[in-house]
Amino acid sequence: LCDRRQRQMCIRDRINTLEKISYSLEIGTRHLIEEKEMKKFGNVVLTIVMLCLIMLLCVNLSIKTMSTKAITNAVVVQEASNGIEEVLNQAFPDVSNENIKKVEEAVKNNSALNDVTSDLLDQITAAVANGSDVDTAAIAAQLSKAVDENIPAIEEAIGKKITTEQREQIQSKITDENGALQNKIVSTVEKVQKTTPGTQKFIKTYKTLSDTPTRIICVVGIILTAVLLGLINKSFYKWTLFSGIAAVISGIVVGLFMPLVVSAMEFTIGNRLLGMSIDIPVGSLRLDGAICAGAGIILIVAYIILNKKYATFERHYY
């Protein structure tokens, strides 16, 4: 009788032990599944965050370049070229139309003009944001200096030597308060300052997007996101996969789709801000997009190589 009771107790203890083990396995499996799902969710969220940060960084790097070149071509180049051509036509009646076109091209390719326009753009955005004045006289003086530095390129374009007197005439055309270039700059500034509240918000948004703090925030955010991806996946290299995916997608969006959007909106932007049609160059967006996509491909290839070298095998309980 005692032996029978002993056996029954042993059987009951075994059953209880098996039930406990089964319950522990079930809890452990459920915990592993939940952990893996949370890891997937975290990877998706952080990849989207990195994608947005990369696109914002590309916009930050490109928007001022695009705006500066657009305003340079629409406001500065045309009037400056007209003033220079007027002096050259009087001094050199035999200059061909082909050479005059080369002069326009030389003025258009003058990087110093872009620097002056960038300063003008900064002053305009500051005027809208803070109510400060735009120093158009100083801008005209800077433009005069930029054109004077570009005289050798103009001489090469027409194949003739420009005298000191002719230089002074060109300077006078640019700095004259009642001249076409100065009037164009003043009228552009006045149009921007008298825009509607909606347009002023647009300009303030531009200022925020092009500021250095925005760039720093994007770079720091991208680095922190990559670190978090590494911590979540408990790996020193798996972040390269998700970062690469984010970079490739952002490169496609920035390099292919954003230029189409900008081209579709340039007429509206030009008329609302400047009261004229403008051509916004999107080459910098395409370049940034190509760089992002290339960097993303490199990161994905790096992940594939590292994953083969440091392959890990995970157990699956489901």
Disulfide bonds with the S-S distance in Angstrom:
none
